[in-house]
Amino acid sequence: MNPEFSREAKIGVSVVDTKEIKGLTEIARSNPEKRATITLDRTQGETLHKQIDAILPETYLRPHSHINPQRKTLVPLGGIAELVTFSDEGEILQKVLVGREIVPVVEVEANTWYTLVALSPFLVLEIKVNPTGYDKGKDEVFAPWAPEERTDEADIYFESLRQKLGLSPAS
């Protein structure tokens, strides 16, 4: 399971320092899913969900979408990743190289199938807007054509995707 850490505000300000963000990458390295998250929300069900993710090059993020009216904004904090969007049949529609010095802000519209493929350890601030409140269990819908994470099929699919993107094998 993806390690997730919540934050508490101290004296009205919640701070995540550079040491914590860099440490998140180390936590991701020790996690079987090769990712880790710091959740910045103060309460469950906030309409504005914020989290910092560490994603490694060997991380397979199952393609998914967020249901209308949700949309997601990504603000890279370090590293580089390829944001890939897909058709309903799983064909690649668009590739966007995302990084602090390249494309520093990306908004993914609701009902868009997508994934991120890290080219280096990638740190990203995710902001999701959901007028009815954020619910982790109902946040995303996985693409039916993409295999579940941590399966042999996922490993094969991920290597195939990396090859289509012109990337070297993750392992």
N, C-alpha and C positions, 0 to 999 in steps of 0.2 A: 504494500500500500504506500502511496505517496506521502512522505512525512509532511505534516502541515502544522504550522505554528501560529498561534494567535497572539495579538499584541494588545496590551492594555495601555491606555493613555495615562500619563503621569502629569499631574498639574495642568491638564487641558491640552497637552501636546503629545502626540505619538511620534516617536523618532525611530527610524531604522538607519543605523550608521553603516559606513563602508565595510567595517569589520564583519558585521552581521550578514551583509549582502554577499561578501566574498566567502564567508563561512557556509552560506547556503549551497554554493557549488560543491564544497567538500562533503556536505551531507548528501547531496544528489549522487556523488560518486559512490557512496557506500550503500545506496538504496538500489534494490534490484530493478526498479523501474527507471533508474538513472535520472531522477528529477526530484525536486523538493520545492515547497511553497511556504511563504510567510503570508498569513492572512492579516490584512489591516483593518478589517471590519471590527467594530466594537460590539455589535450585537448581531445575532442571527436574523436574517430577513431584511437587512438594510436594502434600500432601493438602489444604492450605489455601492457595488461590491468592488473591493480593491485587494489585490494580492500581488506579491512578487514571486516569480517562478525562476528556478534555475533548471535549465534544460541542457543536457549533454548531447554531443553528436550521435551517440548510440541510443538516444531516447526515441522510442516510437510513440507518437501521440496519435491515437486512432482518429482518423478524420471524423469530424462532427460538425454540427451546426447549432446555433442558438435560436430558439423559437421566438417568433415575432411577439412582442415588440423589443426583444433584447438585441443589443448590439455590443460589440466589444472593441475597446480601444487598447492598442498595444504601444507601450513606450519603452523601447530598448534602453537598458542601463549599461549593458556591456556585451561584447561578442557580436556574432552575426548569425542570422538564420534566414532560411528561405521560407516565406509564407506561400503556401500552395493552395489554390482554390480548385474545386472539382465540379463537374456536371453531376446531375442526379444519377448518371450511370458510372461515375468514377473516373471519367476522363479529365486530365489536367486542363484547366481553362486558363489559369494565370499563375505566374510565379513572380514574387516580389522579394528582392533581397532587402532584408530589414536589419538595420544596425544604427547605433547612436549617431554615427558620422555619415550614414548613407541615406536611410529613410527613417527619421527619428520618431515618426508617429504614423500609425496605421489604424484605420477603423474598419472592422469587419461587420458588414450589415447582417441583420437577422436572416435566417434561412439560407445561409451561404455555407456550403460544405468546404471545410478547410482543415489544414494541419500546419504545423511548424516543423521544419527539419533544421536542427542546429548544425552550423558549419564549424562552430567552435563553442566552448561553453557559453551559453546564452542566458543572460539575465534580463528579465522583462517585467515591467509593471503592467498588470492587466487591470483594466477598469471596465466593469460591466454595468449597464443601466437596465434595471428591470422595475418598471412602475409598480408591480405587484409584490416586490420584495425578492431578494435573492434566496433561492432554495437549492442547495448543492445537488440534491437528488433529482431535481427537475430542470437543472440548468442547461443541459445539452442533450442532443439526440445524436447517437452514433450512426455513421453511414452504414447502411446494410451491406454494402459491397466491401467494406473494410473489415479485416479480421480483428477479433478481440485482442487486447494487449496480453503479453506474456504467453503467447501460444507459438507453436512452430509455424503456423500459417502467417502470423504477424511478422515473424522474422523474415520469411520469404517475401511477403508483401513489401516490407520496409526496404529490403535490399533492392527489390525491383523498382520501387519508387526512387530510391537514391540513384539507381542506374539511369532512370528516365530523366532525372535532374542533372545528370552528368557528374555525379559525385562518386567518390571512392567508397568501397564497403565500410560500414560502420564498425564492424568488429575487427 
